[in-house]
Amino acid sequence: MKQQKFWLVSILLIIGITNTVFSQKVANNGNQPPHSFPEYSEKYTKNQLAPILEPGSVFYVSNRGNNKSIGTKKSPFKSIEAARDAIRKLKASKGLPKGGIHVILLDGTYHINQTINLTPEDSGTEEAPIVYRGIKRGNVILSGGLEIDTKRFKIVKDNALLNRLHPNAKGKVISMDLSKDNVSRYFQGEGKYGQIALDGYMLQLAQWPNRGYNHISEIVEEGPTTRWLKPGEKPMPFTKENPTGGKFIFKEAFSPAIRSEFERTGDIRAQGYFHNDWYFQDEPVGSIKNNVVQLLHHTRYGIVNKIKTVPRRVRLFNVLAELDEPGEWYFDKKDQRLYLWPIEGFNPKESTLTIIGNQAESVNKSFEPVRKRKSNNKNQSLLSLNNTEYLTFRDFVIENTGDLAVKISGGKYNLLAGSDIRNGSGKGVIIEHGTYNGITGCDFYDLYSAFSIKGGDFVTITPSYNFATNNVIRNCRLRGYGVVGLSGVGIYFAHNLLHSMNGAVMYETVDMLMEYNEYYNIGYEMGDFNVAYCGAQWYTMNNVLRYNFVHHLIEPGGHPITAFRNDDNGAGMKVYGNVFYRPGRGSCIFHGFLNDFQNNINVDATIMWWTLKKPITPEGIKERWDGLAKFGRDLPKGDKGDYIYIMESVIGKDGWKKGAWKEKFPELEQAIDKNPWAQTGCNVNLNYAYKIKQPFHIHGGDGTVEGLESTYEGAFADLPKDEVFEFPKPITPDAFKDITKLDFSFKDGFKLMEGFKPIPFNDIGLVKDEFRLKTLDKNIYRNDVYEHFKNDKGGRYNAEIVNARYPKPSYFK
């Protein structure tokens, strides 16, 4: 009967003829949350940027200048450091002039061989800020890496070398002997292969297949695992001579040339989804015998076909024998030879090729919480601002960087603006601590990940107001959470456009505001994935996700993709006033306490809100509390699910019961005392829905990997009795201005349901301002997205369809 009630309401929602409401408790629509008012954001934006002033003095820099010059336009410096030193001298002798100083870099490429360091003595002031800027956006390039003379390339003609190449590549691939060049730090091998950029484009390391994945037809051995090791227990040992990892056979035809190559080099990686579709792995191959591929060592979960509807997907990476299209490359570490199939427009007399350092952070770190991810101070950035104030870098192209392009540590009012950060082997930007430090109007692409922002104090709940606004973030290589990482108190993330990649935002924050962002075409190869993710924390209070537009998340099948998620009993997410159109399997997931889903528009998905059946009886609640005893006994202390230990490690012993926490968030202590294992204090109400098959999905299994595969479904009665859970009000497409242009503004005259506040849809996305002078026409590009995906409905896994979703490298366009 309970199942029938769910499906009845679903049918009524689809055809839109009724507004039947089921609720545990009637909501008080007059009690509006603070974030329901537009002015809620003022505390984040009021003092966000340093003033833009007419400079009192200007220095010029040119790549044809001289560091002994005086820094005028006719007699410019050659380097940023020379201009920096000139400012230091001016400050020491006369002080900064009113209006501050601008350092203008003239057109050209500036090769940066070591970190440009700025320290407190390089700071400006509110009345005299210091600005380093390119003369015009796109015309000034700051480039790292090692530039190689392309005239050294020769067509591969030697028969022994030709026999190593793919048949399609013969006569088209060029190579270069680098045995006498110092490239070992760039091409270390064993998973650290570096990157190659050619004429501004990031090239692709040879792999099989070129886009998407092949498939495992047979799992011969699952192999040893590490996820469930007990305290003190060590993984199974291995050597290159005696690999111990799992074994499998590919479904697709396996080239004998790949086996021969591995016998010669011993350095091929297997990348993909060996266990679940939410966990991308990069594993060394240990052996290839006949058609059986064996991994070198243990993996986190083993090779297991967890989802029967989706085969395990794997590709081989760093494979010379599969260099078979323009833009692919390979470095033969054994012979110290670089191979390349040139892209269109390549001219050995004019083209620029840059070798870029490898990324230090393993892709296997993508599942780690933001708080555990530490920047590697040994890896240099191209630009470093350390405890500086009122410094702006703007209108640059920053490219060909290693582990990091820009690092901002401490200080205040430090800004990276109006720049393109591209072609990096690691991360674009790190902001650590300080106040009002930010990134705005920048484009991030062809990087491993875009940026991370930390700041504020968890113990005192002091905000940093560090921010990222009006940025484009696309085509980053990290799969999973952390293309953007946010951690701390009072972080602001707004008006950003994220698309065309398989990673997105992970946050562990308090008082974060995420608003006016647009997300689309993200996670097209992932499962159990979300564009904004938080989870397994009880202290993550009052994180507001409002006025965002999430659309066209086309999942491959298997584990579902949804838009927003507070996972593993996490608390404190407030989802308000968003528009979800084709957001994967559903709009939102949470099953912890003090989470809200209100005032949202939901169109064309299976589910609106996905949750778990949680303990609501005294016996069930006690059982969950008793279960914490396993940490330190069966599992390490601080492992996921050790909620009290983790919370106290962040906010102090009993931190939620005293001081700033008790004053600002008394509801946290109340919820923990009442029942922190269920949806205590949650509100799901005041939402609209169209073509939503199941408004609420209450999953009957637990939150474990195995539990998620349960077919048992809970019922409405399994939710806590004292909270607000109301089914959405049906709506029809004619309420919106133009769905084909993805314009979900309400038509004039549409009458809103009582309590529903208008969503400022036209304000979502990029905006024109001082640092972004042009934006794409939303009607045009959104209509293009609508048409592109109109006939791609997702659903059951189809390898041909899924692999066709992968964007081709930009040098093909």
PEWO-V169873 format. One record per residue. SS is DSSP state (H for helix, E for strand, - for the rest). PHI is phi as a letter, one per 30 degrees, with the letter a starting at -180 (NA if undefined). NEAR is the number of other ideal C-beta (glycine too) atoms within 10 Angstrom. Layout:
[[SS PHI NEAR] [SS PHI NEAR]]
This chain:
[[- NA 5] [H d 12] [H d 10] [H d 8] [H d 13] [H d 21] [H d 11] [H d 12] [H d 22] [H e 19] [H d 12] [H d 16] [H d 27] [H d 14] [H d 10] [- i 16] [- c 11] [- b 13] [- b 13] [- d 13] [- c 14] [- c 13] [- a 14] [- d 17] [- b 14] [- d 10] [- d 18] [- c 9] [- d 13] [- d 7] [- c 8] [- d 14] [- d 16] [H e 10] [H d 21] [H d 17] [- c 11] [H e 15] [H d 7] [H e 16] [H d 18] [H d 10] [H d 14] [H d 23] [H c 14] [- e 8] [- c 12] [- d 17] [- c 18] [- d 22] [- d 11] [- c 12] [- c 16] [- d 8] [- d 20] [- d 14] [E a 19] [E b 13] [E c 25] [E b 21] [E b 27] [- b 20] [- d 16] [- c 8] [- d 21] [- b 13] [- d 15] [- c 9] [- d 18] [- c 12] [- i 21] [- d 12] [- d 12] [- d 7] [- b 13] [- d 23] [E d 25] [- c 17] [- b 18] [H d 20] [H d 16] [H d 20] [H d 25] [H e 21] [H d 14] [H d 19] [H d 24] [H e 13] [H d 9] [H d 16] [H d 18] [H d 9] [H c 7] [- b 9] [- i 10] [- d 21] [- d 14] [- d 12] [- j 15] [- i 26] [E b 22] [E c 21] [E c 23] [E c 21] [E c 27] [- d 18] [- e 13] [E k 15] [E c 16] [E c 19] [E d 14] [- c 21] [- c 8] [- b 9] [- e 14] [E d 19] [E c 16] [E b 25] [- b 14] [H e 11] [H d 11] [H c 19] [- d 23] [- c 23] [- b 14] [- d 13] [- d 14] [- b 20] [- d 24] [E c 27] [E b 23] [E c 24] [E b 19] [E d 24] [- d 16] [- a 10] [- e 21] [- j 13] [- c 15] [E b 23] [E c 23] [E c 25] [E b 21] [- c 27] [- i 26] [E c 18] [E d 15] [E c 19] [- d 10] [H d 20] [H d 12] [H d 15] [- d 20] [E b 12] [E d 10] [- d 20] [- b 10] [- d 10] [H d 7] [H d 6] [H d 17] [H d 14] [- d 11] [- d 22] [- c 24] [- d 21] [H e 10] [H d 13] [H c 22] [- d 14] [- i 10] [- c 17] [E d 26] [E c 18] [E b 22] [E b 19] [E d 12] [- c 20] [- d 8] [- c 7] [- c 15] [- d 8] [- c 18] [- d 11] [- d 13] [- d 22] [- c 19] [- d 14] [E i 17] [- h 12] [- j 17] [E c 15] [- c 23] [- i 22] [E b 28] [E b 28] [E c 23] [E b 22] [- h 18] [- i 18] [E c 18] [E d 25] [- c 23] [E c 20] [E d 17] [- e 27] [E a 20] [E b 22] [- d 14] [- d 18] [- b 16] [- i 19] [- b 23] [E c 21] [E b 17] [E d 24] [E c 13] [E b 12] [E c 17] [E d 15] [E b 15] [- d 18] [- i 25] [- d 18] [E b 18] [- b 15] [- d 14] [- c 10] [- d 14] [- d 9] [- e 12] [- i 6] [- d 8] [- c 8] [- d 13] [- d 12] [- d 10] [- a 17] [- b 10] [- d 11] [- d 7] [- b 10] [- d 18] [- b 18] [- d 27] [- d 27] [E b 19] [E a 26] [E b 14] [E d 20] [- d 15] [- d 13] [- e 7] [- c 18] [- d 16] [H e 8] [H d 17] [H d 20] [H d 18] [H d 14] [H d 23] [H d 20] [H d 11] [H d 13] [H c 18] [- i 17] [- b 18] [- b 23] [E c 23] [E c 26] [E b 20] [E k 24] [E c 26] [- d 29] [- b 22] [- b 21] [- d 26] [- c 21] [- b 23] [- d 22] [E b 22] [E b 15] [E b 25] [E d 18] [E d 22] [E c 25] [E a 19] [E b 18] [E b 11] [- h 8] [- c 14] [E c 15] [E c 26] [E c 20] [E d 27] [- d 21] [- a 21] [- e 22] [E b 25] [- d 16] [- c 19] [- i 20] [- c 24] [- b 17] [- d 15] [- d 21] [- c 21] [- d 8] [- d 10] [- b 22] [- d 18] [- d 23] [E c 23] [E b 23] [E b 19] [E c 27] [E b 20] [- i 22] [- b 26] [H e 25] [H d 24] [H c 26] [- d 26] [- b 20] [- a 19] [- e 18] [- j 23] [E d 25] [E b 24] [E a 27] [E c 25] [E d 20] [- d 18] [- d 11] [- c 16] [- h 16] [E b 17] [E c 23] [E c 23] [E a 26] [E c 23] [- d 22] [- d 19] [- e 9] [- j 11] [- d 19] [- b 10] [- e 14] [- d 6] [- b 10] [- d 15] [- c 16] [E c 24] [E b 21] [E c 22] [E c 24] [- d 25] [- d 20] [- d 25] [- d 18] [- d 20] [- d 12] [H d 20] [H d 15] [H d 13] [H d 23] [H c 15] [- d 16] [- d 18] [H e 20] [H d 16] [H c 10] [- d 17] [- c 8] [- d 18] [- c 11] [- d 10] [- d 7] [- d 17] [- d 18] [E c 27] [E d 24] [E b 25] [E b 18] [E c 27] [E c 17] [- h 17] [- c 25] [E b 23] [E h 23] [E c 24] [E b 24] [E c 26] [E b 20] [- i 23] [- c 26] [E c 21] [E c 28] [E b 25] [E h 31] [E c 29] [- d 24] [- d 22] [E a 28] [E c 28] [E b 27] [E b 22] [E c 30] [E b 19] [- i 18] [- i 22] [E a 19] [E h 24] [E c 30] [E b 25] [E c 30] [E b 25] [- h 24] [- b 30] [E c 21] [E c 29] [E b 24] [E h 27] [E b 33] [- d 29] [- b 24] [E c 32] [E d 32] [E b 27] [E b 21] [E c 28] [E b 19] [- i 18] [- i 25] [E b 19] [- h 22] [- c 28] [E a 26] [E b 28] [E b 25] [- i 25] [- c 28] [E c 19] [E c 30] [E a 20] [- h 23] [- b 30] [- d 22] [E b 25] [E d 32] [E a 26] [E b 22] [E b 29] [E b 25] [E l 26] [- i 23] [E b 16] [- d 23] [- d 13] [- c 12] [- h 22] [E d 15] [- d 20] [- c 25] [- h 24] [- d 30] [E a 26] [E b 29] [E b 27] [- i 24] [- c 31] [E c 20] [E b 30] [E a 19] [- h 17] [- c 25] [- d 18] [- d 24] [- c 24] [E j 22] [E d 28] [E k 27] [E e 30] [E b 28] [E c 22] [E b 28] [E b 23] [E k 26] [E b 23] [- i 22] [- d 28] [E c 25] [E b 26] [E b 25] [- h 23] [- c 27] [E c 22] [E c 26] [E a 20] [E h 16] [E a 24] [- c 20] [E b 27] [E a 27] [E c 27] [E b 25] [E b 26] [E b 26] [E b 28] [E b 27] [- h 25] [- d 30] [E b 26] [E c 25] [E b 26] [- i 23] [- c 28] [E b 20] [E b 26] [E a 24] [E h 20] [E b 27] [- i 27] [- d 23] [- c 22] [- c 25] [- b 23] [- h 22] [E b 26] [E b 31] [E d 27] [E b 28] [E b 21] [E b 30] [E a 23] [- i 21] [- b 25] [- c 23] [- c 24] [- d 25] [- d 23] [- h 23] [E c 25] [E c 23] [E c 30] [E b 26] [- h 25] [- c 28] [E b 25] [E c 27] [E b 23] [- h 23] [- c 30] [- c 20] [- d 25] [- d 29] [- j 17] [- i 22] [- e 21] [- d 22] [E c 26] [E b 28] [E d 32] [E c 28] [E a 25] [E c 30] [E c 19] [- h 18] [- i 24] [- d 25] [- b 30] [- j 29] [E c 28] [E c 23] [E c 29] [E b 23] [- i 24] [- c 28] [E c 25] [E c 30] [E b 24] [- h 20] [- d 31] [- i 27] [- d 20] [E a 27] [E d 30] [E a 30] [E b 27] [E a 29] [- b 25] [- c 32] [- c 28] [- h 27] [- c 26] [E b 23] [E b 28] [E b 26] [- i 26] [- c 28] [E c 24] [E b 28] [E b 21] [E i 17] [E a 24] [E d 18] [E b 23] [E d 28] [E b 29] [E c 21] [E b 25] [E c 23] [- d 20] [- b 25] [- d 16] [- b 18] [- c 10] [H e 9] [H d 7] [H d 13] [H d 17] [H d 12] [H d 12] [H d 17] [H d 13] [H d 9] [H d 11] [H d 13] [H d 9] [H d 12] [E d 20] [- j 14] [- c 10] [- c 11] [E b 17] [- d 13] [- d 12] [- i 13] [- d 16] [- e 16] [- j 18] [- d 18] [H d 23] [H d 16] [H e 14] [H d 21] [H d 23] [H d 14] [H d 16] [H c 16] [H c 23] [- j 14] [- e 10] [- h 14] [H e 20] [H d 22] [H c 13] [- a 13] [H h 15] [H d 15] [H d 24] [H d 14] [H d 9] [H d 14] [- b 21] [H d 12] [H d 17] [H d 26] [H d 15] [H d 14] [H d 22] [H d 20] [H d 10] [H d 15] [H a 22] [- d 22] [- c 21] [- b 27] [- d 27] [- d 23] [- i 23] [- c 26] [E b 21] [E b 29] [E a 24] [- i 26] [- c 27] [E c 25] [E b 25] [E b 21] [E h 19] [E c 27] [E d 18] [E b 19] [E e 25] [E c 23] [E c 20] [E c 23] [E d 20] [- d 14] [- d 16] [- d 13] [- d 17] [- d 11] [H e 17] [H d 9] [H d 13] [H d 17] [- d 13] [- d 13] [- c 7] [- d 9] [E c 16] [- d 20] [- b 15] [H e 16] [H d 11] [H d 19] [- d 22] [- e 18] [- d 9] [- c 12] [- c 19] [E c 18] [E b 25] [- b 20] [- d 25] [- d 27] [E d 20] [E d 21] [- b 22] [- b 12] [H e 14] [H d 9] [H d 18] [E c 22] [E d 15] [E a 15] [H d 16] [H d 12] [H c 17] [- h 24] [E c 16] [E c 23] [E d 16] [E d 18] [- d 11] [- e 6] [- j 5] [- d 13] [- c 8] [- d 15] [- d 14] [- d 9] [- j 16] [- d 20] [- c 15] [- e 12] [- c 24] [- d 14] [H d 21] [H d 11] [H d 13] [- d 22] [- j 20] [- d 21] [- b 14] [- d 11] [E a 16] [- e 12] [- c 23] [E b 21] [- d 10] [- b 7] [- b 16] [- d 13] [- d 8] [H d 19] [H d 13] [H d 10] [H d 17] [H d 22] [H d 16] [H d 13] [H d 17] [H e 19] [H d 10] [H d 12] [H c 18] [- e 10] [- c 6] [- c 15] [- c 10] [- i 22] [- i 12] [- e 10] [- d 19] [- b 12] [H e 17] [H d 7] [H d 16] [H d 21] [H d 17] [H d 11] [- d 18] [- d 16] [- d 15] [- d 12] [- e 20] [H d 15] [H d 19] [H d 12] [- c 6]]
